[in-house]
C-alpha cells in the first residue's frame, strides 16, 4: 500500500488514478469532440412551421 496524507491507497487504486491523470488531456479532447458533434449534428429544424393552434377555445360553451 502507498502512504498518503489521509491514509493508505491500494496499489491498484494508485495505478488507476495515475493512468487517469496521464490520459487527462486525451479525455478533455474527447469531451470537446463529443460536445461539438452533439451541437453540430442535432437537428435544428423548427417542427412548428406555420404556427400552432391556440390552447384557449375561441367560442366557450354557452
C-alpha positions in Angstrom: 0.0 0.0 0.0 1.1 3.6 -0.7 1.0 6.1 2.1 -1.0 9.3 1.6 -1.7 12.3 3.8 -5.2 11.0 4.5 -4.5 7.3 4.7 -3.3 4.4 2.6 -4.1 3.7 -1.1 -4.1 0.3 -2.6 -1.6 -0.2 -5.4 -4.3 -0.8 -7.9 -6.1 2.4 -6.9 -2.9 4.4 -7.2 -2.2 2.9 -10.7 -5.8 3.7 -11.8 -5.6 7.3 -10.7 -2.1 7.6 -12.2 -3.4 6.3 -15.6 -6.4 8.7 -15.5 -4.2 11.7 -14.8 -1.8 10.6 -17.5 -4.7 10.5 -20.1 -6.4 13.7 -18.8 -5.5 15.6 -22.0 -7.0 12.9 -24.2 -10.1 12.9 -22.0 -10.6 16.6 -22.5 -10.1 16.3 -26.3 -12.7 13.5 -26.4 -15.2 15.6 -24.4 -14.7 18.5 -26.7 -15.1 16.3 -29.8 -18.3 14.7 -28.4 -19.7 18.1 -27.4 -19.0 19.5 -30.8 -20.7 16.6 -32.5 -23.8 16.8 -30.3 -24.2 20.5 -31.0 -23.5 20.3 -34.8 -25.3 17.1 -35.5 -28.5 17.7 -33.6 -31.4 18.7 -35.8 -32.2 22.5 -35.6 -35.3 22.4 -37.8 -38.4 24.1 -36.4 -41.1 21.5 -36.5 -43.8 24.0 -35.8 -43.8 25.7 -39.2 -46.8 27.8 -39.7 -47.6 28.1 -36.0 -49.9 26.0 -33.9 -53.4 26.1 -32.5 -54.4 28.3 -29.6 -54.8 26.4 -26.3 -57.8 28.6 -25.4 -61.2 27.8 -27.1 -62.4 30.7 -29.3 -66.0 30.0 -28.5 -66.6 28.8 -25.0 -69.7 26.8 -24.3 -72.7 29.0 -23.5 
